[in-house]
Amino acid sequence: MSKQTKISKYEAAVKAGLRKIRVEKKHLMKQAAKELGITVKKLEDIETVRDYGCHITIDILSSYMKVYGSGMVSCSIMEAHQELYKCNLSK
């Protein structure tokens, strides 16, 4: 069995944002994986938000920036940060 490590709430929010970018661009999983230079399984692991799984690396983020534009990825990361900041303030 593979080792499963927990991901942070922030990383989970970034993963959701990266998936949102792909969906808004109407890219299918297979097409997006090919453009990002990764397997469909790896893309599924990146986009799946759960307590464990694939961590977001600089390489993954830079691939997303090349394919989808750095502005979209940066906005997605900032939205994730703002969403978590709001949640922390409300506690």
N, C-alpha and C positions, 0 to 999 in steps of 0.2 A: 504494500500500500504506500502511496506517495505521502510525503510529509506535507501537512497542511498548516499554513501559518495564518494567523489572523491579520486582517487588514483594518486600517483605521476607518472611522466614519468619514473622514476627509477623502481618503482614497476611494471609498465606496461612492461618494458623491461625484468625484472626478470620473470614475468608471461610467456612472449613469450619464454624465455629460458627454463623454466620448461616444456612447451609444446613440444619444440624441442627435449628435452631429451627423453620424452615418445615416440615421433614419431620415433626418430632414433633407439630406442630399439624395435620398431615394436609392442608396447603394445597397445591393443585396450582400449578404455575408460573403459569398464566394468572390464577388467582384471586389469588395473592400479588402478582403484578405490578400488577394492577388496584388492590388495596388499598394498595400502596406508592406508587402514582402513577408507575410507570415501565413501560417496555416489557418484554416477555418476554425479548427479546435482552439488554437491560441487566441483568435479573435473572440470566440465564445467565452473563453476564460477571462479575457480582458473586460468584456462588456457585462458579464454576469456579476451582479452585486450580491455578495454574500459575505459571511464572516471569514472566509478563507479563499485561497485561490491565487491566481496570477497577480503579482504586484505590478504596478505601473512603473516602468523604468524610463530613464531619459531617452533611450533608444526608441521606445514605443511612442513617447510624446513627440519626438522629432519626426518620426514616420508620419504620425497624424498631421503634424504641421506642414510637411511636404505635400501630402495628399489633399488635405482639407483647408489649408491656409492657417498661418500662425494666428491671425486675428480670431478666427472661430475657436481655436483650441484655447487661446488665452482667455477669451470671454467665458468659455465653458468652465475653466479652472476658477476664474474669479466668481462666477455664479455659485459654484460649489462652496467656495470659501465664505461668501456672503450668506448663503443658506445656513451653513453650520454656525456662523457667528450669530445669526438671528435666533437659532435654536438655543444656543448657549446663553444668550441674554434673557430669554424667556424663562429660564430655569430658576 
